[in-house]
Amino acid sequence: MMNSSVLFLPSSSLFLAKQLVPATKGRASAAAAVRCSSGPNLSEGHEEEDGVASLMGRRHAMASAAAACGVSVFGFSGEGLAVKQGLLAGRIPGLSDPDEKGWRTYRRPDDKSGGHGVGWSPIIPYSFKVPDGWEEVPVSIADLGGTEIDLRFANSKQGRLFVVVAPVRRFAELDDATIEKIGPPEKVIDAFGPEVIGENVEGKVLSMATAEYSGRTYYQFELEPPHIFITATAAGNRLYLFNVTANGLQWKRNYKDLKQIAESFRVV
């Protein structure tokens, strides 16, 4: 029997549906369609082969189709599509008190909701640091990023960030994924960058670097335009994308702090 997984609300300007049929040994059939509210359908269907090569090609094709609609798959939407949300009131679970330099550490609470759906398991916690004054922003059910947006933080004067936690097993059988198994930095940013910023990343990658902390590899990218730092890693059966962005004035005034936020991301 064919199952259909709806990743966007039908009422939104981008509707993305994925249909899966039961996997056969060695490969699975898949089809995806992207439909803009105005204009023709953009569709892509193929048979996925073993390994992560199919993951890279499939998600790149889906992101390209989404970019043609003017939005992103993971929720880095344009101003006209931005979800207006207020900051959460009160103490934020998982956020520490400021240290001597005025920075707070956020660690994803073990009991935080999420990690549900096909191929999901409890999310391995992650952490990052932000200057005092950054606060959590609710992730709406109408968020264009769907269930893959795990967290949002923002500061009205400095910028915003969002964390994408995507299940690798939707596309490849990797129960113990590493970012190296998914691909080298160039392939990762080419495949997943368009889903974050909503457009092709060609000519926009200013820098890319590789860092290792506690035996885990992280890919670090800076893109422009739009102004954004992307830190990518993988753990368990999840791909983690930590995205720090700001408008032009915020970027100019807070570049050092925004970069420090991006480089502080760890899967713990």
ABEGO torsion letter per residue (X at the ends): XBBBBBABBAABABBBBBBBBBBBBGBBBBBBBBBBABEBBBBBBBBBBBEAAAAAAAAAAAAAAAAAAGBBAAGBBBAAABBBBBBBBEBBBGBBBBBAAGBBBBBBBAABBEGBEBGBBBBBBBBBBBBBGBBBBBBBAABAAEAABABBBBBAAAEBBBBBBBBAAAABBBABBBAAAAEBAAAAAAAAAAAAAGBBABGABABBBBBBBGGBBBBBBBBOOBBBBBBBBBBEABBBBBBBBBBAAAAAAAAAAAAAAAAABBBX
